[in-house]
Amino acid sequence: MRIRIVGAGAMGRGIAQWAASAGHTVELADVRPEAVREALDFVASMLDRAVVKGRMSAAAREASVARLVPLADPWAAGPDVELVIEAVREDLGTKAEVFGKLERALPASAVFATNTSSLSVTRIAATLQDPTRLAGLHFFNPVPLMRIVEVVPGAATRPEIPALLTALVEGCGHRAVTVADTPGFLVNHAGRGLVTEALALLEESVADPAEIDRIARDVLGLRMGPFELMDLTGLDVTAAVIDSIWQGFRHEDRLRPSFLTPNRVAAGLHGRKTGRGWYAYGDGASGPAPESPVTGDGERPVFVVRGGRPETAAYEEELAGGAGGGRGPGRAGRGAVGGGRGAGPRLGDAGVGGGRGGRAAPGAYVRRGGTAVGGAAASPRGDGVATRRPPGTRGRCWHGRPGARSRTRCRWCGTPRGRWHSGCCPPWWRSAARSRSVRSPRPPTSIWR
């Protein structure tokens, strides 16, 4: 297929590399001729890196470069062009102007595709004489690595065009997802929960960009944090997407743009493309400060819950052993992890919970669930339940008559009979529990199940 790409910026050159590597002839055009030369040099360098890493042979690299055709005029006639992909700036007027000129220069059989990330595909198509020939084809940066592409049919798009674009995308090794023509489509709409909220955290001085990015990587499992992502895609592009989605959803408050972005865009702090964004780039730039080592009280008790996954079994054993939780003859009934006699430095011979038959460590108290974690005497019943009140609790939760099965748990918090409340119940509720009778008119007739 012969494809013309209009716009030789970050997205245009990425799409050109992706299509040429898949065997398609690519015409690359831009209103700035120097942008086309820079894009061709960039694609050649990326293909050289692929050869060095063994991802592509030298012959395949030469063939891909040969399939890149620079154009001096984006509106030149092209009788053999089958598909046009527009990758200019995110502005409705600019895109409408580009497609208007292309419609006059190219045959009616050429399919038009816009790489818009948030604008309405239907509104762009409405500016054409034939709106049925246009659909959205939204790539993500960097195009060769981000293997998902959104196919967005407009309200008037011909039914066969989405299928044609899907076949093209999947034939080039990416995955196509057909989505509705709504503000932000699918990925950018979902991404507001990450980027917009990260900006809100920065507005409120909850944390700095490096800390927010670090938490996003460590906790959410992302390869880069939201501020690193904005620097990669360009804050100018991100800000336009945020504004477009907010306007498209009629200024819904949860999508409100941040007041931080307009000034940074005006100052040219766009990210990697300008050498400085939320972080500095280029020679001599210092990245985020390294994360400080995790420290704390070595005597602090540890509560380990076994997940039952083979890949974490060794780690759980190491944690349990380091905390004093040797597996013993007891079972993990009232104890948290295993029970039996251990040899930990803090929890003594109680294990990480002391199952039935184990005993609490000297000077240890037991939280709900039987975990020996602190400072009380051993349980006289041998079940890991301490007899002295642990810190942070309010009182015992005593339950009705012994042997009454339906009256063995607190209706408020579900605490078993004889256990300590953690303070979640109101005082009058605990008072009623201790007195075994309901004297106050405030609780219901019976507080026991």
C-alpha positions in Angstrom: 0.0 0.0 0.0 1.2 3.5 -0.8 0.6 5.8 2.3 1.1 9.5 2.5 1.8 10.9 5.9 1.3 14.7 6.4 3.2 16.0 9.4 6.8 15.0 10.1 6.8 15.6 13.9 7.2 13.0 16.6 4.0 11.1 15.6 4.5 11.4 11.9 8.0 10.1 11.8 7.0 7.3 14.2 4.1 6.2 11.9 6.5 6.4 8.9 9.0 4.1 10.6 6.2 1.7 11.6 4.7 1.5 8.1 8.0 1.4 6.1 9.3 -1.4 8.4 6.1 -3.4 7.6 6.7 -3.2 3.8 4.6 -0.2 2.8 5.7 2.7 0.6 5.5 5.9 2.7 5.4 9.4 1.3 6.4 11.8 4.1 5.5 15.5 3.8 5.4 18.6 6.0 5.0 22.3 5.4 8.6 22.7 6.7 11.0 20.9 4.4 13.6 20.7 7.1 11.2 18.8 9.3 11.1 16.0 6.6 14.9 15.8 6.5 15.1 15.6 10.3 12.4 12.9 10.3 14.2 10.8 7.7 17.5 11.0 9.7 15.7 10.1 12.8 14.0 7.0 11.3 17.3 5.9 9.8 19.0 6.2 13.2 16.2 4.2 14.9 16.5 1.5 12.2 20.3 1.4 12.8 19.6 0.8 16.5 17.3 -2.0 15.7 20.1 -3.6 13.6 22.6 -3.3 16.5 20.1 -4.9 18.9 19.5 -7.7 16.5 15.8 -6.9 15.9 16.3 -6.3 12.2 18.8 -7.4 9.6 20.9 -4.9 7.7 19.2 -5.8 4.4 15.8 -5.2 6.0 17.0 -1.8 7.2 18.1 -0.8 3.8 14.8 -1.9 2.2 12.8 0.1 4.8 14.8 3.3 4.2 14.4 2.9 0.5 10.6 2.8 1.0 10.6 6.3 2.6 9.8 8.9 -0.1 10.3 12.6 1.0 7.8 15.1 -0.5 8.5 18.8 -1.0 4.8 19.6 -1.3 2.3 17.9 1.0 -0.5 18.8 -1.5 1.2 17.2 -4.5 -0.8 15.0 -6.8 -0.7 11.4 -5.9 -2.8 9.1 -8.2 -1.4 6.0 -6.5 -1.9 7.0 -2.9 -4.4 4.7 -1.2 -4.3 6.1 2.3 -3.5 9.5 3.9 -2.6 9.7 7.6 -2.7 13.2 9.0 -0.4 13.9 12.0 -0.5 17.7 12.4 -1.1 19.7 15.6 -4.2 19.1 17.6 -6.4 21.9 16.2 -9.7 21.5 14.4 -9.1 24.4 12.0 -5.6 23.1 11.0 -6.8 19.6 10.4 -9.8 20.8 8.4 -7.5 22.9 6.2 -5.1 20.0 5.6 -7.9 17.6 4.5 -9.5 20.2 2.4 -6.3 20.6 0.3 -5.7 16.9 0.2 -9.3 16.3 -1.1 -8.6 18.5 -4.0 -5.2 16.9 -4.8 -5.8 13.2 -4.4 -8.3 10.8 -6.1 -11.6 10.0 -4.5 -10.5 6.4 -3.9 -7.9 7.5 -1.3 -9.0 6.9 2.3 -8.3 9.7 4.8 -7.3 9.0 8.4 -6.7 11.5 11.2 -4.4 10.8 14.1 -6.4 13.1 16.4 -6.2 12.1 20.0 -9.3 13.9 21.3 -11.1 15.9 18.7 -14.3 14.7 17.2 -13.7 12.7 14.0 -17.2 13.5 12.9 -16.6 17.2 13.1 -13.4 16.9 11.1 -15.1 14.8 8.4 -18.0 17.3 8.2 -15.6 19.9 6.7 -15.0 17.6 3.6 -17.2 17.4 0.5 -17.3 13.6 1.0 -17.3 13.0 4.8 -17.7 9.3 4.3 -14.1 8.8 3.4 -12.6 9.8 6.7 -12.0 7.9 10.0 -9.8 8.2 13.0 -6.6 6.2 13.3 -5.0 7.2 16.7 -1.5 6.0 17.3 0.4 6.3 20.6 4.0 7.6 21.1 6.4 6.0 20.4 4.5 4.3 17.6 6.9 1.3 17.0 6.7 0.3 20.6 3.1 1.2 21.6 1.3 -1.7 20.0 -2.2 -0.5 20.2 -4.1 1.7 17.7 -7.6 3.2 18.1 -9.8 3.0 15.0 -12.5 5.6 15.3 -15.3 5.7 12.7 -17.2 8.9 12.4 -21.0 9.2 12.2 -20.8 9.2 8.4 -17.8 6.9 7.8 -18.4 4.2 5.2 -18.7 0.7 6.9 -15.8 -0.8 5.0 -13.2 1.8 6.1 -12.8 0.7 9.7 -12.3 -2.9 8.5 -9.7 -1.7 6.1 -7.8 0.2 8.7 -8.0 -2.7 11.2 -6.5 -5.1 8.6 -3.7 -2.6 7.9 -2.9 -2.1 11.6 -2.9 -5.8 12.4 -1.0 -6.7 9.3 1.8 -4.4 10.5 2.0 -6.1 13.9 -0.1 -3.8 16.1 -3.5 -4.4 17.6 -6.5 -2.4 16.5 -9.3 -1.5 18.8 -12.5 0.0 17.3 -13.9 2.7 19.6 -16.7 5.2 19.6 -16.2 8.8 18.5 -16.4 10.3 22.0 -14.1 12.9 23.7 -10.7 11.2 24.3 -12.0 8.0 22.7 -10.9 5.1 25.0 -7.3 5.4 26.2 -7.1 9.2 26.7 -10.4 9.2 28.5 -9.2 6.6 30.9 -5.9 8.3 31.2 -7.6 11.4 32.8 -7.7 9.4 36.0 -3.9 9.3 36.0 -2.7 12.6 34.5 -5.5 14.9 35.7 -5.3 13.5 39.2 -1.5 13.7 39.3 -1.7 17.4 38.4 -4.3 17.8 41.1 -1.9 16.2 43.7 0.8 18.6 42.5 -1.6 21.6 42.8 -2.3 20.7 46.4 1.4 20.1 47.2 0.8 16.6 48.3 4.1 15.5 46.6 6.5 16.6 43.9 6.5 15.1 40.4 9.4 12.7 41.1 7.6 11.2 44.1 4.3 10.9 42.3 6.1 9.2 39.4 7.9 6.8 41.7 4.7 5.8 43.5 3.0 5.2 40.1 5.8 2.9 39.0 6.2 1.0 42.3 2.5 0.7 43.3 0.6 0.8 40.0 3.2 -1.1 38.1 3.6 1.4 35.3 6.7 1.7 33.3 6.7 5.5 33.7 4.9 7.9 35.9 2.3 10.5 34.7 4.8 13.4 34.6 7.4 11.3 32.7 4.6 10.4 30.3 3.7 14.1 29.8 7.3 14.9 29.1 7.4 12.1 26.5 4.2 13.0 24.7 4.7 16.8 25.1 2.9 19.0 27.6 1.5 21.1 24.7 -0.2 18.0 23.3 -1.4 16.8 26.8 -2.8 20.2 27.7 -4.8 20.3 24.5 -6.2 16.8 25.1 -7.1 17.7 28.7 -9.0 20.9 27.5 -10.7 19.1 24.6 -12.0 16.2 26.8 -13.2 18.7 29.5 -15.1 20.7 26.9 -16.4 17.6 25.2 -18.0 16.4 28.5 -19.6 19.8 29.1 -17.0 21.0 31.7 -17.6 18.1 34.1 -15.8 18.9 37.3 -13.9 15.6 37.6 -12.2 16.4 34.3 -11.3 19.9 35.2 -7.9 21.0 33.7 -5.1 22.0 35.9 -4.1 25.7 36.2 -0.5 24.6 36.1 -0.3 23.6 32.5 -1.1 26.8 30.5 1.9 28.8 31.9 4.3 25.9 31.4 3.1 25.5 27.8 3.5 29.2 27.2 7.0 29.0 28.7 8.0 26.3 26.3 8.4 23.6 29.0 7.0 20.9 26.7 9.2 18.0 27.8 11.8 16.1 25.8 11.1 17.8 22.6 12.2 21.2 24.1 14.8 19.8 26.4 13.0 20.7 29.6 9.6 19.9 31.1 8.8 18.5 34.5 12.4 17.2 34.2 15.5 18.4 32.4 16.9 16.6 29.4 20.0 16.8 27.3 23.7 16.9 28.1 24.5 17.7 31.7 20.9 17.4 32.8 20.4 15.7 36.2 17.4 13.4 36.5 15.2 12.8 39.5 17.0 12.2 42.8 17.5 8.5 43.6 15.0 7.0 46.0 16.3 6.9 49.5 16.7 3.4 51.0 13.8 2.1 53.0 14.6 2.3 56.7 12.7 1.9 59.9 12.6 0.2 63.3 14.1 -3.2 63.1 12.1 -4.3 66.1 8.8 -3.4 64.6 6.5 -6.4 64.4 5.6 -7.8 60.9 2.3 -9.4 59.9 2.6 -11.7 57.0 -0.4 -13.1 55.1 0.4 -16.0 52.8 -0.9 -15.4 49.3 -0.5 -19.0 48.2 1.4 -18.1 45.0 4.5 -20.1 44.2 6.4 -17.1 43.0 6.2 -15.4 46.4 6.5 -18.5 48.6 10.2 -18.1 49.2 9.8 -14.4 50.0 7.0 -15.1 52.5 9.1 -17.8 54.2 12.0 -15.4 54.5 9.7 -12.7 56.0 8.1 -15.2 58.4 11.4 -16.5 59.5 12.9 -13.1 60.1 9.9 -12.0 62.1 10.1 -15.1 64.4 7.3 -17.0 62.7 8.7 -20.5 62.5 6.1 -23.1 61.5 5.3 -25.3 64.4 2.9 -28.2 65.2 0.0 -25.8 65.6 -2.4 -25.0 62.8 -3.2 -21.5 61.4 -6.5 -21.3 63.2 -6.5 -18.4 65.6 -2.9 -17.5 64.7 -2.3 -15.4 61.7 0.4 -17.3 59.8 1.3 -20.6 61.3 1.6 -21.0 65.0 3.8 -23.3 67.0 7.2 -22.5 68.5 9.4 -20.1 66.7 12.7 -18.4 67.4 12.2 -14.8 66.4 14.1 -12.0 68.2 10.9 -10.0 68.9 8.0 -12.4 69.0 9.9 -15.0 71.0 8.5 -18.5 70.6 5.0 -17.5 69.5 5.6 -17.6 65.7 3.9 -14.8 63.7 0.6 -15.5 65.3 0.6 -18.6 67.4 -1.9 -21.1 66.1 -4.0 -23.3 68.4 -1.7 -25.0 70.8 0.9 -22.2 70.6 1.3 -19.5 73.1 1.9 -15.8 73.0 5.4 -14.5 73.5 6.4 -13.2 76.9 5.5 -9.5 76.9 3.4 -9.8 73.7 -0.2 -8.9 73.1 -2.4 -10.3 70.4 -4.5 -8.3 67.9 -7.7 -9.5 66.3 -6.9 -12.7 64.4 -4.4 -14.0 66.9 -1.2 -12.2 65.8 1.3 -11.9 68.6 2.7 -8.4 68.0 3.3 -6.5 71.2 3.2 -6.6 75.0 0.9 -8.7 77.2 0.9 -12.0 79.0 0.5 -15.4 77.5 -3.0 -16.6 77.0 -4.3 -19.0 79.6 -6.2 -20.8 77.0 -3.2 -21.4 74.7 -5.0 -20.1 71.7 -3.0 -16.9 71.1 -5.5 -14.5 72.7 -3.8 -12.1 75.2 -5.4 -11.3 78.5 -4.2 -7.8 78.9 -5.8 -5.0 76.9 -3.6 -4.0 73.9 -2.9 -0.3 73.1 -5.4 1.5 70.8 -8.4 -0.6 71.9 -11.4 0.5 74.0 -12.7 -2.5 75.9 -13.8 -6.1 75.7 -16.6 -7.1 73.5 -18.5 -9.5 75.8 -21.4 -11.4 74.2 -24.6 -12.7 75.6 -25.1 -16.0 77.3 -22.4 -18.7 76.9 -23.4 -21.2 74.3 -25.9 -19.0 72.5 -24.7 -19.5 68.9 -26.7 -16.6 67.5 -25.2 -14.2 70.0 -21.5 -14.6 69.6 -20.6 -11.7 67.4 -21.1 -7.9 67.7 -23.7 -6.6 65.3 -21.8 -3.4 64.9 -18.3 -4.6 64.0 -18.5 -8.4 64.0 -15.9 -8.9 66.8 -16.0 -12.5 68.2 -17.0 -13.0 71.9 -14.3 -12.1 74.3 -12.1 -10.2 71.8 -10.9 -6.6 72.2 -12.7 -3.9 70.3 -10.4 -1.9 68.0 -12.3 1.3 68.7 -14.6 1.2 65.7 -17.8 0.9 67.8 -19.3 3.9 69.6 -18.9 4.0 73.4 -22.5 3.3 74.2 -22.3 0.2 72.0 -19.3 -1.2 73.9 -20.9 -0.4 77.2 -23.9 -2.4 76.3 -21.6 -5.2 75.2 -19.8 -5.2 78.6 -22.9 -5.1 80.7 -24.6 -7.9 78.6 -27.7 -5.9 78.7 -29.1 -3.0 76.7 -30.0 -0.1 79.1 -29.6 2.8 76.7 -32.5 3.6 74.3 -30.0 4.4 71.5 -29.0 0.9 70.4 -31.5 -1.6 68.9 -33.3 -4.2 71.0 -30.3 -6.6 70.9 -26.8 -5.9 69.8 -25.9 -9.6 69.4 -26.4 -11.7 66.3 
